[in-house]
Each structure stands twice: as C-alpha cells, then as structure tokens.
Amino acid sequence: HTHHVVFCLQKDIFCRIGRTIQDIAVMTATELIHLSYDGNFQLETDAKVILCKVIQSNQDEPLPSDDVNDTTTLRVELQLDRTSMHPQGGGQPTDLGVIKSNIENDGAYTANIDKVTIDRASGIATHSGSVALSSSSDNNVATNELFPPNSSVKVTVDSANRQLLSECHTAGHVVDAAMARCDKLLPPTKGYHFLDGPYVEYKGSIDIKDREEFLSRLKEAYQQLINEDIHTQIQTLPVDEAEELCNRLAQNFNMKDFTSPSEENHPSVRVVTVAGWNCPCGGTHVKSTGVLKERGWGVKGLRCKKGVVRVRYGPSEKE
C-alpha cells in the first residue's frame, strides 16, 4: 500500500543547516518511538531539542496578539532526538499533541503541535505548532530561549485523536484480511486512512454481475475478523524475512519500496500483522481487531473503475 510506507530511519547522516557550507553539522534521524510494538502504545516520551525555529511569514509585520489576554502566538518548528508522535504519511494523518519544556520555573514553554512531518531522506521529523506567550516579558523572549538546543522536553500525544487514527488504520488492514478470506488476493495500490472517508484500493477488477454478492461476503468476512478479536503484531525484520512473510500468498509488495537508502548494508522492514495478514507498514494500530467493535467499523461500499477496486470502510456513525 501507499499507506504502508515504512519510515526506515538512518542512524547517522550529514545534514546541511543554514546557507553556507561551513554550517554543515552531523545530525541523527529522529527516533520514532511508535515503530516498536510497545512504543506503538506509548503516548509520552522525554526528548532533547535539536533545533527550534520560529516561523514568521513577514518579519516586518507584528505577530498576532490577543488584546484581551495580552498574549502573543508564535508559530514554531521543533526537531527532537526522539518523539512519540506519528508523522503524517503512509496514508495516516499526523498525530496532535504538546511539547513542554522540562523546567519547573517560569521559563517553561508549551508548544501545541498540529502537524508532524518527516523527511524520508534524512529521517528527521519536524513538529509544527504554536506557543502562546502570555506576558510582556515573554513577548521579549529571544527565540533561542523558547526551546534551547539540548534542553529537555516532554512529548505528549493527544490520546483521543491517536485512538481514532489507530482504529482507522487497523480497520484498513482488516479490509486486506477480509479480501484474502474471500479469496480475492489483489495487489494493494493505495490506502486512505483519514477520517473523512477512508478506503483501500487494489489493482484489478470484479465482474459487474458478481459485485453485489462479493460485497455481501466481504462485509461478513470483515465482521467475522472483528469478532475473532485477533491480536496485532509489530516486528522489524531483515528484508528477506519480510519478503517471505508478506508475499507468501501473493507477490503484493516490493520490499525495496519500504527500506531506506541509508540501510543498504543491513536493510530492514517494519511488518505489521493485523487479523493474521502481514504487511509492511509504518503506522499506528490498536491491540486487536476486537477494539473495532465499539465504534462499529465495517465495509461501506465497493467501486470498480479502470482496473481499480476501491473498498470504502468506516465506523457505524459515518454511513
């Protein structure tokens, strides 16, 4: 799947900072906590600041302020040595959350993070968000005092949002397993695990006279898999092992699409097993298919067009 992009991280990279060749510095890829099984469920982590940048669209314009509360809001970008937040990608939206200085005095600041992205070439994650400065003394703070390099911060993921996104991603993988249970092993080409209308696409077709009956079987298989409460597994494997595991029934995945160029000596792939179906994936997931029962996740519809089969899915409250 496109939604099964794996964030395979580099250990050490050279990254150019600033505009001159003299500004080249050694940096490491961001450690993504969620990639391990335990980390997938870890919503908090302590981290060190690598870089904090204040973003202004126009240096000559004053920053927006709230006259009633006398506050100023700064847009910031933060790079950390590690994070528990899932960066947007692989068909899954960004996590939301906060990054707070680990300082007990008045020098502590909190950034409300609304977007996390990752540069796949370097493996560096960037957390974008806002910091509210609530006093006149705060308004004069130097930008490098907000989150100084090497300072300690706590990263906290919005748990309700993460739960929804993890359910949505796992529910998409259950579509794969249900397709397999219905003996329809089509190569997956795209997954959209956003809450505004999630779907999974496959290369192939289903004869028009068979579609209604197949959709009925697919819905039934999907619910069976949820009722069986099958536990999710997450493991990072050498490419050859991942190849054997994920393509044992059909040649659906090219493992080279899920490795990093920096790992050419020892390439590995993160494999997620949902409802017994193995797949290379970099997203977050729930502990078992049974978790999907509460919101009534299920298959919603089927469309076949120009050699693409699209299966729509979603929770019961979103018909």
Secondary structure, DSSP 8 states (H G I E B T S, - for coil): -GGG------SSEEEE-SSSGGGEEEE---EEGGGSTTGGG--EEEEEEEEEEEE-S-TTS---EETTTTEEEEEEEEEESEESS--SBTTB----EEEEE--SSTT--EEEEEEEEEETTTTEEEEEEEEEE-SHHHHT--GGGTS-TT-EEEEEE-HHHHHHHHHHHHHHHHHHHHHHHTT----EEEEE--TTS-EEEEES---GGGHHHHHHHHHHHHHHHHHTT-B-EEEEEEHHHHHHHHTSSS----GGGGS-GGGSSS-EEEEEEETTEEEE--S---SBGGGGGTTT-EEEEEEEETTEEEEEEE-TT--
